[in-house]
Amino acid sequence: MENNQTIPIIKMNDVLEEVIHFFQFTLTKLKATIALLIFTTLIALAYYYTQKPTYQASTTFILEEKSSMGGGLSGLASQFGVDIGGGLSNSNLFAGDNILDIIRSRTIVEKVLLSKIDSSTGTNNITLADVYINFNQLHKKWSGIESLNNFSFAKTPVNPINKRLQDSILFVIYKDVIKKNLSVDRLNKKGSIVVVTTNSGDEVFSKLLTERLVMETMKMYIEIKTSVAMRNVARLQQRSDSLMQVLNAKSYKSASLQVLDANIAFKSSAVPVEVSQRDKSVTYALYTEVMKNLEASRMAMAGQTPIINILDSAKYPLEKVEKRLVFLLLIGWGFSILVMLAWAFITYASPKNSAK
């Protein structure tokens, strides 16, 4: 049985001829293409001259861990019931990218947003959250909501009625800041230098938010890393103060029991003095050991305290980030050419043109 189906043969000359015909057809749309290019150019120019400047503030810092102290110190302290070994091991809390997530955490960001621009100017000074509301013109968006008219974190009193409203607004601002304004990353993926960058329409907001986020993270970092040692130092300090008071009382009591002209016939008169001296010696020995442990704990805390170095900080005037005119024109022209090519292809491939 013969196969009557024939395989179509596509010649290179036919392909080239079809391409030439397509470009010839495209040239017939030259006027529309020029019109579209002019239109996109005007849009690019309008956007360039009306765009709001964005101020960028960046701060880089590095966390340097101090080497932990040897096991001999922790072993010595453990003999007296003092745990300084657990705090000496390096915690994984700030390892890897955890430090990046902590900087972006809601607790730290909202605390910074509620901080005053300048606390020395009085209680009516606005907060960073108020600055964010102002330069984003959020009051216009809230114009239809009566409870948000003239809302201000600095002036609105904090009470159970307003607390829920304030927390809701603050959470909305927090999500916008994390999504649109704040960037936290490592300068080098394998390094330990962290870069905190804020882009916003207000120069003061960008600088203060960046600086205060870094400072709050540093405080939290040091507090967590030294919390165990600080508790040990506080407990030992309290114990040493108590023993010092007891030791002073024993000294005064021992002095008051001294009898200069005691009758040698009554040997028992020296017993109270001997007992007082013995209690004083025991108390002094305890006080000595507690002071040793106290100094050991202080040394441990000093060894745990990390060194946080700020490499570069944001300084006025901040860098303005704007889209360049050339970039906008290239995007507009590229979009125009793609649209015209797509329109020409669809028109050329239509049945009406195919019939021709």
Secondary structure in CASP SS format (residue, H / E / C, confidence):
PFRMAT SS
TARGET T0000
AUTHOR 0000-0000-0000
METHOD secondary structure of the structure
MODEL  1
M C 1.00
E C 1.00
N C 1.00
N C 1.00
Q C 1.00
T C 1.00
I C 1.00
P C 1.00
I C 1.00
I C 1.00
K C 1.00
M H 1.00
N H 1.00
D H 1.00
V H 1.00
L H 1.00
E H 1.00
E H 1.00
V H 1.00
I H 1.00
H H 1.00
F H 1.00
F H 1.00
Q H 1.00
F H 1.00
T H 1.00
L H 1.00
T C 1.00
K C 1.00
L H 1.00
K H 1.00
A H 1.00
T H 1.00
I H 1.00
A H 1.00
L H 1.00
L H 1.00
I H 1.00
F H 1.00
T H 1.00
T H 1.00
L H 1.00
I H 1.00
A H 1.00
L H 1.00
A H 1.00
Y H 1.00
Y H 1.00
Y H 1.00
T H 1.00
Q C 1.00
K C 1.00
P C 1.00
T E 1.00
Y E 1.00
Q E 1.00
A E 1.00
S E 1.00
T E 1.00
T E 1.00
F E 1.00
I E 1.00
L E 1.00
E E 1.00
E C 1.00
K C 1.00
S C 1.00
S C 1.00
M C 1.00
G C 1.00
G H 1.00
G H 1.00
L H 1.00
S H 1.00
G H 1.00
L H 1.00
A H 1.00
S H 1.00
Q C 1.00
F C 1.00
G C 1.00
V C 1.00
D C 1.00
I C 1.00
G C 1.00
G C 1.00
G C 1.00
L C 1.00
S C 1.00
N C 1.00
S C 1.00
N C 1.00
L C 1.00
F C 1.00
A C 1.00
G C 1.00
D C 1.00
N H 1.00
I H 1.00
L H 1.00
D H 1.00
I H 1.00
I H 1.00
R C 1.00
S C 1.00
R H 1.00
T H 1.00
I H 1.00
V H 1.00
E H 1.00
K H 1.00
V H 1.00
L H 1.00
L C 1.00
S C 1.00
K E 1.00
I C 1.00
D C 1.00
S H 1.00
S H 1.00
T H 1.00
G C 1.00
T C 1.00
N C 1.00
N C 1.00
I C 1.00
T E 1.00
L H 1.00
A H 1.00
D H 1.00
V H 1.00
Y H 1.00
I H 1.00
N H 1.00
F H 1.00
N C 1.00
Q C 1.00
L H 1.00
H H 1.00
K H 1.00
K H 1.00
W C 1.00
S C 1.00
G C 1.00
I C 1.00
E H 1.00
S H 1.00
L H 1.00
N C 1.00
N C 1.00
F C 1.00
S C 1.00
F C 1.00
A C 1.00
K C 1.00
T C 1.00
P C 1.00
V C 1.00
N C 1.00
P H 1.00
I H 1.00
N H 1.00
K H 1.00
R H 1.00
L H 1.00
Q H 1.00
D H 1.00
S H 1.00
I H 1.00
L H 1.00
F H 1.00
V H 1.00
I H 1.00
Y H 1.00
K H 1.00
D H 1.00
V H 1.00
I H 1.00
K H 1.00
K H 1.00
N H 1.00
L E 1.00
S E 1.00
V E 1.00
D E 1.00
R E 1.00
L C 1.00
N C 1.00
K C 1.00
K C 1.00
G C 1.00
S C 1.00
I E 1.00
V E 1.00
V E 1.00
V E 1.00
T E 1.00
T E 1.00
N E 1.00
S E 1.00
G C 1.00
D C 1.00
E H 1.00
V H 1.00
F H 1.00
S H 1.00
K H 1.00
L H 1.00
L H 1.00
T H 1.00
E H 1.00
R H 1.00
L H 1.00
V H 1.00
M H 1.00
E H 1.00
T H 1.00
M H 1.00
K H 1.00
M H 1.00
Y H 1.00
I H 1.00
E H 1.00
I H 1.00
K H 1.00
T C 1.00
S H 1.00
V H 1.00
A H 1.00
M H 1.00
R H 1.00
N H 1.00
V H 1.00
A H 1.00
R H 1.00
L H 1.00
Q H 1.00
Q H 1.00
R H 1.00
S H 1.00
D H 1.00
S H 1.00
L H 1.00
M H 1.00
Q H 1.00
V H 1.00
L H 1.00
N H 1.00
A H 1.00
K H 1.00
S H 1.00
Y H 1.00
K H 1.00
S H 1.00
A H 1.00
S H 1.00
L C 1.00
Q C 1.00
V C 1.00
L C 1.00
D C 1.00
A C 1.00
N C 1.00
I C 1.00
A C 1.00
F C 1.00
K H 1.00
S H 1.00
S H 1.00
A H 1.00
V H 1.00
P H 1.00
V H 1.00
E H 1.00
V H 1.00
S H 1.00
Q H 1.00
R H 1.00
D H 1.00
K H 1.00
S H 1.00
V H 1.00
T H 1.00
Y H 1.00
A H 1.00
L H 1.00
Y H 1.00
T H 1.00
E H 1.00
V H 1.00
M H 1.00
K H 1.00
N H 1.00
L H 1.00
E H 1.00
A H 1.00
S H 1.00
R H 1.00
M H 1.00
A H 1.00
M H 1.00
A H 1.00
G H 1.00
Q H 1.00
T C 1.00
P C 1.00
I E 1.00
I E 1.00
N E 1.00
I E 1.00
L E 1.00
D E 1.00
S C 1.00
A C 1.00
K C 1.00
Y C 1.00
P C 1.00
L C 1.00
E E 1.00
K E 1.00
V E 1.00
E C 1.00
K C 1.00
R C 1.00
L H 1.00
V H 1.00
F H 1.00
L H 1.00
L H 1.00
L H 1.00
I H 1.00
G H 1.00
W H 1.00
G H 1.00
F H 1.00
S H 1.00
I H 1.00
L H 1.00
V H 1.00
M H 1.00
L H 1.00
A H 1.00
W H 1.00
A H 1.00
F H 1.00
I H 1.00
T H 1.00
Y H 1.00
A C 1.00
S C 1.00
P H 1.00
K H 1.00
N H 1.00
S H 1.00
A H 1.00
K C 1.00
END
